[in-house]
C-alpha cells in the first residue's frame, strides 16, 4: 500500500502535467495551423486575383492593338483575316497561359490562334457561345470552371467586347489555362494540407487531385467550409477559419479549414487539414512518444525508489506490529528494534518503554499474588496444625493426609490446579473444633477412659466432627485472593467437580471433601447417607490417606 501510494504520488502529477501540456499544445497547434492557413489562402487569393487582372489587361491591350491597326471593325473580313490571325498568334506565343484566342465579328464569325482546338470540345464551344451573347451587351465575360482533356486540366473562358465608340463590332475571347494556379496549389498542399480554389457557387475551379476533384464539380455538400463560402454574399471579402468534421474512409475526421474570398472574380481559396495530420506535422506524435518513454523510465525509477522507501518504512512498522502481537500473547519481554525514520523510531522507543512498564507491573502483580497465595496456604496450615495440636493422637495428622493425598494425586495424573485443590481439602478435612472452646462429642469419645458402654455410645454414633466444622471451614472456603489484575484470574477454591444431584449444589472443595472423607464407598453410606458414585474426587483421594494417617497405638 505504501509503495502504491508513493507511485501514485509520483506519477499522478506527471500524468496530469502531460495531459495539460498536451491540451495546451493541441490548442497552440490549432492556432498555428489557423495562422498558416490564413497566410496561404490570402496569398494565393491575391496571386489568382492578380493573374486574372493581368490577363484581362492583356486582352484589353490586344483589343487596343486591333483598334490601332484598323482591324477592330472588320475582324471577320476574309481579306484582313491573315493580319488578324498574325496578331492573335503573336499574343498567344507571348502568353503561355492562353491556350486559344479568337476574334469574331458581329456575325459570330472570325479567326483564331493557338494549339487548342476549341471547336472539338463541346464545353468550350458552349462557353464561347455564352461569351458572345454576354459581350453583345458590352459586358465582360468569364465562364464557369472547365476541365480540358483526359487529364482534367483546369481552365476557363474570358472575353471582352470589341467596340468602336458605342458600336459593337465583335468579341475577343481567350481559353485560359489554370496550370499555373494548379502548380501553386500543389506546392502549398503539403503534409496533409489541401489547398484548392472554388467559385461562389461551390464548384471546383482547381484542385491538386484532378482525378477525384474534376473542375466544375459541386463539392458544397461534401465540405462544410465550401458550403460556408457558398452562403456568403458575393460582394463580401472575408477570411475565416473553422473546424468541422468530414467522412474519410468511412470514419469521421476532425478538420480545420480556412477560406479567403475575393469578390473581383467571385472565387475563394480554401485550405483544409485534419488535426491528426497537423499534429504529426507539428511533431506532437513524437512528443507523445518521448513523453511516454520518459514516463516509463520515471515509473521504473519511482518503483525502485518507492520499493526501497517502502521497505524502510514498512519493516519497522511490521516489527512494531509483531511486538504488539507478542505482548498480547503475554510475552512482555518482547521489544521492538529502534530504527527507521525519526517518527517511527520515536514510536518504537515509546512502545518499548510502555512494554517495559507493563512487564514490571505484571511481575509485581505475580509476586503479590504468589505472596498472597503462600499466606493463604500458611493460614490453612496453621489452622490445621492448631486443630491437630488439640489432641496428642492427632498431632501432624492433617499434614500427613495432605502428603499422602498429593502422592496419590500425582500417581493418578492430576493437574497442578487439581493437586492444589486436593492439598487444601486435605489440610481442611478435620476442621471441626468448636470455636467456643468446648470439646465435641467425638473428642470426648477419644479421651474417654476405658471402653464405652452401650448407654454411653449414643452421643458418639457416627463421626460428626465433619458436620460441626462446617461453619469454620466455610469461612476458609470462602477465602478470596486479592482483586484480580488485568488478564489474571483469581485463585479459586471451588471444586471442579460435577453438581451433586442429591444436594442440588456445587460444594466448595474443602467443605465437600471434609464432609465426606469418613464415608466409605459403600452401597449405603452413613453421615450424609451418600452412596458410592456421588462421592467427590477429593473424598475418594482422602479416605485411605485419612485412615493411613491415623495415629497407631492404644487410646488412653
N, C-alpha and C positions, 0 to 999 in steps of 0.2 A: 504494500500500500504506500509505503514511504517512497519507494522507487517510482511508482506510478505518479505520485503527487509531484515529485521532482521533475519527472519527464513532462508532465502536463504544464507545470510552471515554466519550464524552459522552452517548450515548443509552441505553446499556445500563443505567446506574444509574437513569435516569429511568423506563425501561420496568419495571424491577424494582420501583422505588418505587411506580409507578402500579398494578402488579399487586398488591402487598402492601396498598396503601391500598384498592384495590377489594375485596380479600378481607376486610379488616377492616370495610369499610363494609357489605358484604353480611352479615357476621356481626352487626354492630351493627343492621343493618336487621331481621334476623330477630328479634333480641332486642326491638327496639322494637315490631315487629308482634305479638310474643307478649304484651308488656305491654298493648298496646292491645286486643287480642282478649280478654285476660283481664278487663280492666276492662269491656268491652262485655258479655260473656257474664254476668259476675257481676251487673252492674247490671240487665240485662234479666231474669235469673232471679229476682232479688229483686222486681222490678216485677210479673212474672207471678205469682209466688207471693203477693204482696200482693193482686193483683187477684182471684185465686181465693179467697183467705181472706176478703176483704171481701164477695165475692159469696155465699160460704157463710154469713157472718154476717147478711147481709141476708135470706137465706131463713129463717134461724133466727128473726130478728126478725119476719118475716111470719108464721111459724108461731105465735109468741107472741101476735101480734095476733089470729089466728084463735082462739086459746085464750081470750084475754080477752073476746072478743065472744061466746063460746059456740058458735062455728060449727065448731070443730075436730072435734066429734063427728058432725056431720051435713052435711059439705061436699057430699054427693051428694043432699041433700034438695031436691026441686024447690021447696019453699016458701021455703027460705033461699038458693036459688041466686042471686037478684038481689043479695043482700047480699055473698055470697062473690065474685061477679063484680065488684062495685064495688070491693071491697078489692084484688082482683088487678089491675084496671085502674089503680088509683092507684099500685100498686107498679111496674107496667111503665112508666107515664108518668114516674115519678121516676127510673128507671134505664134509660138508652138502650142499655145492653149486653144487656138482656133482650129477646129477640125474641118470646118466647111464655112464658106462665106458666099452669100448670094445677094444680088441686087436685081430687083424686079420692078417693072413699071406698074402703071395703073391697072393693067390687064392681067396682073399676076404672072407675067412672063418676063424672062430676063436671062442672066448668065450667072455662073458660079465658079468657084475655085476651091481646091482642096482635094485631099486624097479620100475623104469620106464621101460615100455615095448616099446622099440623103434620100434620094427617091426610092432606094431599096429598103429603107427602114420605115415601116408604116407609122411607128410612134413619132419619129422625127418629121415625117411628112405632115401628119396631123398637127404637130406643134407649129410648123411653118405656116400652115393654113390659118391657125388661130392667131398667129403673129400678124399676118397680113390683114386680117379682119380688125385687129386691135389698132394697127398703125393707120388704118383708114380714118380713125378717129383722132389722128395726130397724138397718139399715146405711145409711151414706151412699153415694150412687152418683154416679159421674162416667163418662160414656161415652167411647168412642174418638173421635178427631177426625172431624168431619163436614164435608162440602162442600155448601154451600147454593147453589141456583140455578145459572144458567149461568155466573156469574162465579166459581164455586167459592169462595164466601166461607167462611172457616174458622169452625167453631162446635163446640159440644159440649153435652151434656145433663147437668145437675146436678139431683139430687133428694135430699130429706131426708124421713124418715118423719114422719107425724102420729100422735102418741101422747097418750093420757090416762092418766097413770100408766104402768103397764106394758102397757096395752092399745093395740093397733094400730088406728088409725081411718082411715088413708088415707095419701096421699102428696102432697107439694108438689114439683113439678118445674118446671124452667125450661130453655128453649133459649137458651143464652148465645152471643152473637156475639163473635168474636175480632177484630173490625175494629180495635179499639184496639191490640191486640198487633201486627196486621199493619201498622198505620201506624207503630208504633215500630220494627218490623223494617226497613221501607223507609227510615226516617230514618237508621238506622245502617248500612244496606247501601249504602255509597258507595265510589267509586274502586276498584272491583273486589272489594271485600269483600262477602261474602254472609252474612247473619245469619238464622237460622231456628230453629224450635222443633220438636223431635221428642219422641215418648214413649219409654218404655224398651223398647218393642217394635220400635223402628226406623221408626215411621210418622211421616209429616209431620203436625205439628199446624198450623203456619202457616209459609208461605214467601213471600218477596216476589214470586216468579214463580209466581202461582197457575195460570197457563196450563200450564206444564210440570211443576209440582210440586203436584199436587192433594192437599189434606188427606186423610189416611188412607192414602196410598200408601207402600209399603215401599221405603225407599232404603238399607237397610243393606248391600245388595250393591253399591251404586254409590259410596258414600262410606265410606272406611275409618274415618273418625272416627265415623260413625254406628254402624258395626259395633263399634267400641270401646265406645261408650256402651251398646249392647245387651248386651254381655258383662259389664257391671259389675253388682255386687249392687244390688238395688233400694233397699236401705236406706242406700247409700253416698252421701255428699255429696262431690263431687270436682270439681276444676278442673285440666285438663291441656292442654298444648299439644303437638302432634305434627306431624311432617312426613310427607307421603305423596304419592303420585303418582296422578293420575286421567287418564282419557282425555277429551280435549276436541277435537272436530272431527277425530277420528282420529289425534291425536298426543298423546303423554304430556306432561303438565303437572305441574311440581313445585308442590305446595301446602303451605301451613301452616295448621293448623286448631286451634281451642281449643273445648273443651266445658266447661260448668258444669251440674252436675246438682242438682236439688232434690227430695229423696225425698218431700216432703209431697204432691206431685202426681204423682211419677214421670215428670216431664218433664225435658228438658235443652235448654239454649240453646246453639247451636253457631254459631261464626263461623269462616269459612274464606276464604282468599285465595291466589291464585297469587303466587309470588315475583316473577314478572315484573311483575305489576300493582303489587306492593308497591314494587319498585324504581322504577317510573315515578312512583308517588305520592310517594316519598321524594326524587325528583329525581336518582336515580342515572344515568338516561339522559342528562339534561342535564349531569351532572357528567362522564360519559364523553365527551360531545361537546366540552365545554370542555377536557377534558384532551387529547383528540386534537388539537384546534385548537392548543393550547399546544405539544404535541409537534411538530406540523408546523412551527410558527413557529420553535421551538427547533432543529428539524432543519435548516431552511433557514439559520438563523443559524450553526449549527455547521458546515454545509457551507461557507459563505462564509469563516468564520474559519479552519476547518480547511484550506481551499484556500490561504489566504494563509500560514498557518503551514507547510503542506507545501511550498509554493514556496520559502519562506525556508530550509527545512531541506534540501530535495532539490536545489536549484540548486547550493549549494557542494559537495554530495556528487557530483553529476554532473560538475562541473568537476574535482573531485579524481580521479574515475574516468577522465575524458578525459586528464588529465595523466599518469595511470599508464599508459594505453594508449600515449600518445605516447612516454614514456620506454622502454616495452617495444619500440617500433619503432626506438629509437636516437636519438630527438630529446631529448637530455639537456639542452637549453637550455629545455625547456618548464617553466613554473611555474604554480602554482595561485593564483588571487586569494584573499587572506586576508580573508574576510568571513563573516558569519553568526553563529551562537551562539558562545559562548566556547569550548565544547568543539570545535566544527568549525573555528573559527579556529586554535586551538592545533594541531589535527591537520594543517591545511593548512600552517601555518608549519613544523611538524616535517617534513612531506613535502617542502617546498621546500628545507629545509636538507639533507635526505637527497639530493635530486636534485642540489643544488649539489656536495655531496661526491662523488657518483658521477661527475658531469661532470668535475670536477677530476681524479679518479683516472683516468678514461678518457683524458683529454688527456695525462696523464703517461705512460700506457701507450702511446699512439700515438707520443708523442715518443720514448720509449725504443725502440720498435720501429723507428721511422724511423732513429734513430741507429745501431741495430744493423745495419739493412739497408745503410745507407751504409757502415758499417765493413766489412761483408761484401763489398760491391761494390768498395770500395777495396782490400781484401786481394786480391781476384781480379785487379784491375788491376795491382797491384804485382807479383803472381806472373807475369802475362802480360808485363809490362814487363821483369821480370828475365830471363825466357826469351828475349825478343826482343833484349835487350842483349848476349846471348852471341855474337851474330854480327852484323857490320855490315850484312849483306844483309837481315836480318830485323828490323831496328830499326823499331818502330812498326807492324809487320805485324798483330798481334792487334787493335790499336785500329782500324786501317783496316778489317779484316774485320768487326769489330763494327759500325762505322759503316755500311758497305755493306749488311750483313745487316739492320739496322734499317730502312734506307731501303727495301729490297725488301719487308720485312715490312709496313711501313706501306702500301705500294702494294697489297699483297695483302689488306689489310683485317684484319690480325691484331689480336687484342685486346691490351689493355695487359699482361695476365698472360702471354700468349704472346710478346709483344715482350720482356718482361723475361727470360723463359727463353731466348729467342734471343740476347740480348746476353750472358748468362752463358756460354752454349755457345760463342759466337764468341770470347769472351775466353780460354776454356779449350781451344780446339780444337788448339793446338800444344804443350800441356803434355806434354813428353816428356824433359825433361832428366834425366839420371841423377843422382840425388841424392848419389851418391858423388863427383861431380866429374869423371868420365871421360867423354870425348865418345863419342857413339853413332856407329855406322857411317855413318848419314846425314850427321852433322855432318862426319865425316871426308871423305865424298864431296864435300860442299860446299866444304871447304877444300883439296881435292886439287889440286896444281898441274898444269895441263895437262889433256889428255884422258885418260880412264880406259881402260886396256886391257881386253881381254876377260877375261884371267885375274884382273884386279882388280875386275871388275864383280859377281862372285858375291856377295861380302858385302853389296853395295849394292842387290841386287834388291828392288824394291818399296819403298814408303815405309813404314818401320816405326816412325817416332817416335810414331805414334799408339798403337802397342801398348806400347812401352816406357814410355809416360807413363801407363798405366792406374793403376798404384799411386798415383802422386802425385795424379792427377786424382780418383781415387776418394776421397781424403781431402777434397778440396774439395766433391765431390758429396754427401758425407755431412754437410756442414755444416748445422747447425740454428740456427734463430732461438732467442731466449730462450724459456723456458717460456711457453706461450700464456696470455694473460689471459682472463678470463671473456668469452665471446662473440666472441673473435678467434682466427682460425686462424693456425697457423704459416705462415711463408713457405716454401712447398715448392719443392724443386729437382727433383722427379720430373716427368718429361715427361708431358704429357697424351696422348701417342701411344698407339697400339694395341700389344698384346703382339706380340713378334717370333716368328713361327711357327718360324723356323729355330733360334732360340736358346732359345725357351721361357721368356723372362724379359722383364720390363718394364724396359728400361735406363734408367739415370739420364740426365737431359737432357744434361748436359755430356759425360759419358762417351760416350753414344750418338752425339752429333753429332761429337765429336772423333775417335772410332774410324773413322768412315766418310766424313770430309769429303774424302779424296783419292780415293774410289771413284766413278768416273763412272757415270751412269745408263745403263749398257750392259747388253745381254742377259747378258753374262758379266763379272762384276767381278773384282777382284783384292783382295788383302789378306784380308778375311774371306770373300771369294767370294760376296758378296750380289748378287742380281740387282736389276733396276730397282725393282720395287714395294716390296720391304722397306725401302728407304732411308727413314730417319726424316725428318720435315719439316725439323728443324733442319739436317740434312745437305744437303737439297735447296736450302735458302736460303743455304748457306755455300760450295758448290762454286765457283760463279762468283765471289763476293767473295774467296774464298781465292786464286783464280788472278789476279783483278784486283789484289789487294793484294800480290802477289809483287813483289819488287824487280826493276827493269828494269836491264839492262846486262850486262857480261861478268863471269863469275866469274874469280877470280884463277887 
